Amino acid sequence: MSDNHLLADLCTSIDALAPELLALQHDLHAHPELSRGETRTTAKVAERLAAAGIAMRTLPVSGLIADLGAEQPAYRVALRADLDALPVGERTGLPWASTTAGICHACGHDVHVAGMVGAGLALKLHEEVLRERGIGVRLLFQPAEEVIPGGAVDLLAEGALDDVDAIFAVHCDPSLDVGTVGLRDGAITAAADRITVHLAGRGGHTSRPHLTEDLTFALAKVVTELPAVLSRRLDPRTAFALVWGEVHAGMAANVIPSSGTIAGTLRMLDATAWTTIGPLLAEAVEHIVAPYAVTAVLEHVQGVPPVVNDAEAIEVFRAAADGAGLTSVGTQQSLGGEDFAWYLRKVPGAMARLGTRTPGGHTYDLHQGDLVVDDDSVVQGARLLAGAVVAGVVKAAAKGPEHG
């Protein structure tokens, strides 16, 4: 069987699975689970893989690792999907909308999971061909992408990339039409950290601010001044963004509180600056609050480096898209963070942006409760991931026997 015939057969198998995959995506969407609590989601995936005879092992709390194809492959490809939802209330009104108050799949991870289940089931149906060609496939259903530290760290500790030659993943992109794949060689996301500043001081009555350590005023200074300081101390080419999402201080209009906290995210495109920014943050916070005599404690939690796509892996995705009848287009680096980056520090690979917008329809945004994805995106994601396995092996074989 030629490579083109194999890819065509995989796509035919995925198309036949489409109703089941869509039902799975709708079920996962209706029952979202937060990071490291994706027990039902894991069980649903495990149940379907087990029914297909795919060997797997579940992780201690949530997530699983599955293997199929050759047991001792010449070339092993890993595929990754993330399981978790977000603490966001859903506003879609869909029949399969979240049944859990305050939690929904606002980032499309239900699409990632259902699509990878489809790719895995289709590859299993053609397992004999994979074995004949010495191809191994590892499916990584990862918990906790949305938190710091992400679940990629957990899977790496479990040996997820042991004997893996390349890894591929997709991420929903509601700015692209379904059937379109966004590809970028090099960095496609940014480094992303969590920044928290705790202030403490002598509170008091708002009529006597001179007898207090006006913590609320100092907190406001940090909110505005820290991004300003960084803008003059960092090379502009780092393209950073410090944005606050939480501000907590006080409970009454006439009381200066004795404690307060702000928290946000620091994102930047430059990986080198990301590794060295810690001391600058601490110095800047100390100097900003010094005139107000409050005490500051900085928590800087490094999250993820940028996702840096391998050039050859992008060619694999492009070939997979072509073979699956998808349109590939260029895409820009974003300031979003993704813990898929940790895998790419171990083995080459790539993440593609999977179009989810209904052509001519509304352009939604990620991490918003009104996100709606086109149903066809599940099948298209499955086709692209399955195709990456075949195209990846073809690419490796063309480089010579030392590459499998």
Secondary structure by P-SEA (a helix, b strand, c coil): ccaaaaaaaaaaaaaaaaaaaaaaaaaaaacccccccaaaaaaaaaaaaaaaccccccccccccccccccccccbbbbbbbbbbbccccccccccccccccccccccaaaaaaaaaaaaaaaaaaaaaaaaaabbbbbbbbcccccccccaaaaaaaaccccccccccbbbbbccccccbbbbbccccbbbbbbbbbbbbcccccccccccccaaaaaaaaaaccaaaaaaaacccccbbbbbbcbbbbbccccccccccbbbbbbbbccaaaaacaaaaaaaaaaaaaccccbbbbbbbbbccccccccaaaaaaaaaaaaaabbbbbbbbbccccccaaaaaaccccbbbbbbcccccccccccccccbbbbcaaaaaaaaaaaaaaaaaaaaaaaaccccc
